Amino acid sequence: MTWYDRLFERLRSFNALVVDGLLAAVCTVIGVAMSYGQDIHDDRGLIEHGFREPSPWMVLTALVACAPIAVRRRWPLPALVVSGLGVLVHILIGWPEGGLPLAVLLLTYTVGSRCQPRPAVGGLVFVAAVLVVLGLADSPGLDAVGVLGVIAQFAAAWAIGVAFRNRRAATDAKLREADERAESARQSAARALAEERLRIAQELHDIVAHSMSVIAVQAGVGAHVLDDRPEQARAALDAISATPRGTLTELRRLLGVLRGDDGARSSAPAPALSDLPRLVDDVRSAGVPVELHVEGVTDCVHAGVELSAYRVVQEALTNVIKHAGSPTRVDVRVRHEPGRLAVEVIDDGRGLSATRSSNGAAGPPADGTGHGLIGMRERVELWGGELSVGPAPGGGYRVQALLPYGEAE
């Protein structure tokens, strides 16, 4: 920052009205003093030397010429007009202009620095005309060159004001641009934080909801057959014991990501399509007949797409366990189509809406507004895919996701 910039900022820190009021008072005193002591031309062009007797009209017109400086920032053009008229009347009643043109010069600068060019030019022309009259009245022998010199002084004051206005506008534009960039960065950070929170919430929902659903079903089966079929009850307890292990592994992976850990503590891979057989086996152990069909093989699927596909299947099977009643068949189909991955889960159970109407359970509604279904839809749309959820044509329920492959890692 240059010395001028520091001085300008320091002056701007003061109250503008107080500063301009003091400036107006100083200009008034200087103008009156110079009018008293300036030589005067008589009617014959001779010069009178020395001081004249003070006149209230002289002081009043000097005050009219300088007082508008106090409001120059708020009403620059009216202040210039009033000041010019005050100087003109001051001369017409027989007093020399003294230092009063300095006030008009300052106001001309203010007009240039604060007004749009069109009204500023009009005010400048008015002031120039007034000054020509003043010059001719004070110096009858003033030639055209002198008149042009007077006009040039005020044109220069206006041009300096315009230059300062442009400089201030450029500085303000840079500040606005910096503020906009900062606000954009803040909003981007807030969006990234919200998206990360949503992703974590979806991960927790998918991991815990599936595991708890399997455990709940197995616990119910074990309690039901505990007395009559102890072997089946033991199998249910074994499934309950095994199910949380995979869940704990995924939770450790998620917590490792949240902590920013590296090494072995966060090295567990995210679930992928290759983990679907284990997921299907877990659901089968809960007593749900599930068949997995994989058509086509490709290695160009993005890891994030594989994770989204896995979570869609996991959430769909969780809903089957919770809401489909007792389906006789559940088909999970994964097809590698040109440019995209198609995932479909179909069951022949009662479906979500039927379950709600029959037992009043608070499961997700059939229109896809449950939290789990919202999570599925957001995962699919994240990759530019499509999700359709609803009753299957032959009865039951169907979840279908179409996911573009994305870029392979």
N, C-alpha and C positions, 0 to 999 in steps of 0.2 A: 504494500500500500504506500503510495507516494505521500509527500508532505501535504500536497493539496487535498488528497482524499482524506487524510486524517483531520485536516482543518475543517473540511466540509462536513464530515461526520460530527465533529465536535460542535460546530455551529448548529447543525440540525438537531442536536440533542437539547438545545435550549428551547424554551417556549417561543414559538414563532411570533405570536402576537406581541409579547413583551419586547423581543428584539426589534421588530418593525416599529413598534411605538417609540422606542428610544431613538431609532434611526430617523423617524419623522421629526422628533423634537430637535435632534442635532441639525438636520437640514433646515428646519425653520429658523433656528438661531443663526446659522451661517448665512442663510438668505437675507434675513433682516439686517445683520451686521454689514454684509457686503453692499446692500442697497443704500444704507446710510453713508457709507464711505466711498461710493463710486462716483466718478465724474459724470456730469449731466450736460447734455447738449441743450442749448436754448433754442428758441424758435428761429433764430438766424444762423444756427449751426455752430455758434460759439460754445466753448466748453466752460462750464462752471466747476471750480475745484472746491473741495472741502465737504463738511458734513451738512446735511439738511436737518431741519427740525423733524422730530418723529411725528408720524401720523397714524391714528388708529386704523385708517383704511389701508395703509401700507402693511401694517402688521396683520390685519385680517386677510388681505389677499395673499400674503406670504404663507399664512397658516392654511388657507384653502389650497395653495399650490403644493404644500408639503405634507399636510395631514393624511391624504390618501395613501401615503406610503405604509401607514399602519395596517391597512386592509388590502395591501397589494397582492397577497397570496390568495385571498378568497375572491376578490373581485378585481382582477388585474386590469381589464380593459376599461370598466367604468372609472377606476382610480386614475388611469392615464388621462382619460377625457377630462375629468374634474381638475386634475393638476394642470393640464394645458390651458384650460379656461382661466384658472386662477392666475397663472403667469401672464396670460394675455391681458386680463383686467388690471393686474399690477402695473403693466407697462402703460396701458391706456390712460390710467389716472395720473401718469406723470412720473412714475418711479422707475429707476433702472432695474433691469432684471436681476442684477447681482449674481448670487449663486443659485437662484431658483431653477435654472435649466438643469442643474445636476439632479434635482428631484425628478424632472421629466425624463432625463436619461436613464435613471434607475428604473422608473416605471416602464419605459420602453423595453429595457432588458427583461423585466418581469413578464411583460406581454409576450415577448418572444419565447421565453422559457416555459410559459404555462398555458398559452392559448394555441388553438389550432391556427395554421397559417392564414386562413381566409379572414377571420375577424382581426387577427393581429396585423395583417397588411392594411386593413381599413383604418385601424387605430394609428398605425405608423404614418399613413398619409395625412391624417388629421393633425398629428403632432408636427410633422414637417411643415405643413401650411402655417400652423400657429407660429412656429419658430421663424419662418420667413417674415411674417408680419412683425414679430418682435425685433428681428434684426433690422428690418427697414425702418421701424419706428425709432430704434435706438441709434442707428447709424445711417443717416440719410445717404451717405456716400457709398454704402455697401454695394459692391458690384455683383455680377452673376456668379463669379468664381467663389466669392464669399458665401453666397446663398447656397451654392452646391456643397461647399465645405460644411456648412451647418447641417444640411440634409444628410451628408455622408456620415457625420458623427452619430446621428440617431439611427441611421441604417446599420452602422457597425454595432451599436448597442443591441438593436433587435437581432442581428445575425449572431452575436455572441449568445444571446438568450436562446435562440433556436438550437445552437450547437449544444448548449447545456441540456436543453430538453431532450435532444436526440441521445445524448450520453446517458441521461437518467433513464430514458425509455429502454435503451440497450441493457443497462444494468438491471432494471426491473425485470426485463425479459429473461435475463440469465438467472436471476433469483427465482422467478416463477418456474423456469425449466428445472432448476435444481430441486425446488420443492416438489414438482411433479415427479421427478425421478425418485426422490426419497419416498414420496407417497406410494408410487408404483412398487418400489422395492418392499415397502412395508406391507402392502396388500399381497404381493407375491409370497412374502414370508408367511403371512397369515393364512393364505390359501394352502401353501405347502404344509403348514402345521395342521390345518383342519383336515387335509387329505391324509396326512400321516396318522392322525388320530382315528379317522374313519377306517383306514386300512387296518390299524391295530385292533379296533373294535370288531371288524369283520373277522380277522384272524381268530380272536378270542372266542367269538360266537361260534365260528365253524368248528374250532377245535373242541371246545367244551360241550357245546350242545350235542354234537354227535356222540361223544363219549358218554355223557350223562343219559342220553336216550337209550343207548345199548345197555348200560348198567341198569337202568330202571326196568327195561324189559326182562333182562336176565334175572334180576332180583324177584320180579313178579313170578316168573316161571319157576324159579327155585323154591319160592315159598309155597307155590301151588302143588308141586310134586314132591315136596320134601318127605312126606310120610309114605306115599305110595310108590314112588320111583326115586329112590335115593341116588341111583347112578346118574339120572338126568339132572337131579338137583346138584350133584357134585360137578357135573359138566357146566351147569349154569354158574356155579361159584368160580370155577376155573376161568370162564369167560369174563366174569366180573373182575377177577384178579389180573387178567392179561390186558383188558381194554385200557385201563389207565396208564399202562406203561408207554404205549405209543403216544398217548396224550401228553404225558410228562415230557417225553422227548421233544415234541413240538413246542411245548411251553418253554422248555429250556432254550430252544433255538430262538423263539420270539423274545424271551427276556435277554438273551445274549445280544440280539440286535438292538434292543432298547438301551442296554448298558454300554453298547459300543465295544463289547469284549471281542478279542480276536483269539486265534489259536483253537485249541480243542474245545473250549467252552462254548464256542459259537459255530463250530464246524459242521453241525448236523445239517444236511441238505434239506431244502424245502420240498414238500411233497410234489410228486410229478405223476405223469400218466403211468409210469412203471409201478407206482404204489397202489394202483386201483385194485389189483387182485387181493392184496392184503385188506384193503378197505371192504371189498365185497365179502371176504371170508369173515370179517368181524360182524357184518350185518347178518350173514347166514347163521353165525353162532347165536344171534339173538332170535332165531326162529323165523326169519324172513327169507323166503326162497328167492334168491337173486341169481341172475345169469349175466355174465359179462361177455360182450361180443366186441372185438376190436377188428376193424376192417382197414387194411392198408397199413403201411409202415413208412415213416419218414423221420428224418433227423433234423428237419429245418424248423421245428416248432420252438418259439421263444420260451425260455424258462418261465417267464411270467404268465404266458398263455397256458402252459402246462399246469401251473399252480392254480390259475383261475378255473380251468376245466376240472381239476381235482376237487376244488372247493364246491363247484356247482354240483358234481355228482354226490359229494359228501352231504351237502345240504338237502338235496333231493331225497337221498336215502334216509336222512334223519327225519324228514317230513313223512316219509312212508312209515317209518317205525312209530311216529307219534300220532299220525292222523289217518292212515289208510285202513285201519281196522285189522283184518286178517286176510291180506291178499294171498292168492294162490300162486302168483307169478309176478316177478319184477324183472324187467329187462333193462340192462345198462348197455347202450350201444355207443361206441366211439368210432367215428369214420374219418379217415384222412381224405378229404376231398381236395380238388385243385384250389390251392390258395387259402384254404381254411380248414378248421377242425370242427366237426359236427359232433355234439354230445347230446345224447337223448336218454332220458330215464322215464320208463312207462310202467305203471302198475295197474292191476285190475281190482284194486280195493275200492273203498267208498269215496275216497278223495277228501280234500280239506273241508269243503263246504258241507258235505254230508256228515263228517265227523262233528263239526260244530253244531249242526242242527240236531244231531242225535244225542250228544252228551254234554253240549254246552262248553266244551273245552275252549280254552283261549288260544288256540293255535292260529296260524296265519290265515287270513281270509283267502278265498279263491281268486280274488281280483289282483293278487300279487302285492298287497300292501303290508304284509308282515315284515318284521325286521330281517328275517333270514332271506326272504325273497327279494327284499330291497337290496340286501348285500349281494345276492347273486346278480341282480340286474346291473348294479354299479360295477361289479367285477367285469362283467361281459362288455358293458359300454366303455369301460376304460380302454379296451383294445379295439374299439370300433366295431364290436360284434352286435349280435341280436339275441334276445332271449324271449321265448314264448312259454307261458305257463298257463295251464288250464285243463279242463276235462278232456280225456282222450276220446276219440270218435267211438270206440267200442266199449266205453265205460272205463272207469278208473281215472287216472290222472297222468298228465304228461308234462315233463319239463324238457325243453329243447334249447340248446345254446349253440350258436354259430360264431366261431371265433377265428378271425384272420390269424395266419401263422405268426406274423410279426417277423422281426429280425432274429435269427438264431444267435445265441451267445457262444 
